[in-house]
Amino acid sequence: MDIYSIIKKPIFTEKSLNLKETQNKIVVEVHPDANKVQIKKAFEEIFKVKVDKVAIINVKPRIKRVGLYYTKTKRKKKAIITLKAGEKLDLIEGV
């Protein structure tokens, strides 16, 4: 798996921005088949920062109604990446 296909996109919510400011953690959406070691290596190579720890959250698909029919959303995987002390990463300037 390519390192650029492992990290999909950052997640910017109130909770994730609070984690970034208080605990130096970044929340990103990752490929559903990626493991912690692959995520850590890809994040370090792409952003040139040292990663201390990676925690993974599997998001189950939800059932949604579309007109008369019911369908499921896609499953997702999120990673909470803890940066080492002294490291800083600004994905959005001014945040």
WOCORUR-V406109 format. One record per residue. N is the residue number from 1. PHI is phi as a letter, one per 30 degrees, with the letter a starting at -180 (999 if undefined). NEAR is the number of other ideal C-beta (glycine too) atoms within 10 Angstrom. Layout:
n->N phi->PHI near->NEAR
n->N phi->PHI near->NEAR
This chain:
n->1 phi->999 near->11
n->2 phi->d near->7
n->3 phi->d near->15
n->4 phi->d near->10
n->5 phi->c near->12
n->6 phi->d near->22
n->7 phi->d near->21
n->8 phi->d near->17
n->9 phi->a near->9
n->10 phi->d near->14
n->11 phi->c near->16
n->12 phi->c near->12
n->13 phi->b near->9
n->14 phi->e near->7
n->15 phi->d near->9
n->16 phi->d near->17
n->17 phi->d near->14
n->18 phi->d near->11
n->19 phi->d near->17
n->20 phi->d near->21
n->21 phi->d near->10
n->22 phi->c near->8
n->23 phi->c near->10
n->24 phi->h near->17
n->25 phi->c near->17
n->26 phi->c near->20
n->27 phi->c near->19
n->28 phi->b near->20
n->29 phi->c near->15
n->30 phi->b near->25
n->31 phi->d near->18
n->32 phi->d near->12
n->33 phi->c near->10
n->34 phi->d near->20
n->35 phi->c near->14
n->36 phi->d near->15
n->37 phi->d near->9
n->38 phi->d near->17
n->39 phi->d near->23
n->40 phi->d near->18
n->41 phi->d near->13
n->42 phi->d near->23
n->43 phi->d near->24
n->44 phi->d near->14
n->45 phi->d near->12
n->46 phi->d near->12
n->47 phi->c near->16
n->48 phi->h near->9
n->49 phi->b near->15
n->50 phi->c near->13
n->51 phi->c near->19
n->52 phi->d near->13
n->53 phi->a near->12
n->54 phi->b near->18
n->55 phi->c near->13
n->56 phi->c near->13
n->57 phi->b near->11
n->58 phi->c near->9
n->59 phi->c near->13
n->60 phi->d near->8
n->61 phi->d near->11
n->62 phi->c near->10
n->63 phi->c near->8
n->64 phi->b near->10
n->65 phi->c near->8
n->66 phi->b near->7
n->67 phi->i near->6
n->68 phi->d near->5
n->69 phi->c near->7
n->70 phi->c near->9
n->71 phi->b near->11
n->72 phi->c near->10
n->73 phi->d near->11
n->74 phi->d near->8
n->75 phi->d near->11
n->76 phi->b near->16
n->77 phi->b near->18
n->78 phi->c near->16
n->79 phi->b near->24
n->80 phi->c near->17
n->81 phi->c near->25
n->82 phi->c near->16
n->83 phi->d near->20
n->84 phi->d near->11
n->85 phi->e near->8
n->86 phi->j near->8
n->87 phi->d near->14
n->88 phi->b near->8
n->89 phi->b near->14
n->90 phi->c near->8
n->91 phi->d near->12
n->92 phi->b near->9
n->93 phi->d near->5
n->94 phi->i near->4
n->95 phi->c near->9
